[in-house]
Amino acid sequence: MDSRRFDALAKNLARVPQSRRAAVRRLGGAGLGAAAAGLFGRARGQAQQATPAATPAAPGEMTEFLYIQSHNAGTMLPKEGEAGVYELVLTGGTGHTTYFADRPARQTGIAPTERVLTAIGVGGDDPPNAGLVAETDDGERVVIVELLAARFDEPTETVTYDVRVLAEYDEAGLAHLADKHSDEEPPASFGASSLFIDGGGCPYPICGGICCDASQGMVCQGGGAYCTSIYQSGVCQGGNACRQGPQTACNATGNCHCGTDIEGGGVCLVADSNLCGRRTCSTSGDCAYGKMCVNAPCCGSGLQVCMPLCQD
């Protein structure tokens, strides 16, 4: 990866406050493809959509992921009662996370932040690393951290992380940012910022920017937009989410029912008596992780809503 291109991308994303629409306009379409080409050092004919079709890596070959979250302002203060832990609060975001996948997938796109936080394993046994590039009164600051926990508030589009500053970083994903990391106390407050999250390597198919782990029984669904379990994918060959009753149950306990997603595939969905009150969608990429965009004919012609997948 060319360090000059990485630095240019970091500065560009950190300095420009973004609305949801502006972020999609700046990083979607051709702009997103150009940024990815610069980051990974190879030009592309045109950008892919936010939910491109899954592209498998060759056997034994890893696809490297990088996720980027841009915000207008933030704070980084010690967390009370937890030595060495800071609370990183990022405000004025877009509610979406930009992702880049290096060779062989060459994917770029935008996915809901809530879905990404679940998929990258924040709060797990092997927390991901991230580089914060922030504009302060004293100039640009770079801080390399470990993401211990995450909380996303959708109404305010605010992400809060529990983080630990990494004094030493010897991995490849954020190497060019790590060169700019200093031992100074992290900035208590800052303006526009971008958080670069090292998504690690993926030897499996890639669905909507997420590593779809075939070893755990996961498969791509929704035209490559979503990663779900074989059980969730295969138990329903079709169905109507509006018809929820004992005769349509798709699990042993009877609290899940078959529906049809917008690509025409069958999915096993958690029952919901307030089906028509759920969030509307046009693609499964509009839904939070764990949900699919399904047809809801009883709610009006052409209406589609986000429904949670059955987990049992």
DAWO-V90018 format. One line per field, one symbol per residue. ss: DSSP state (@ for helix, = for strand, . for the rest). A space follows every 50 residues. Layout:
ss = ???
This chain:
ss = ..@@@@@@@@@@@@@....@@@@@@@@.@@@@@@@@@@@@.......... ............=========.======......=======....===== =......=====@@@@@@@.........========..============ ===....========.........@@@@..........==..======== ==...==..==..@@@.====....====@@@@@...........@@@=. .....======....=====....@@@..=...@@@....=====.@@@. ...======...
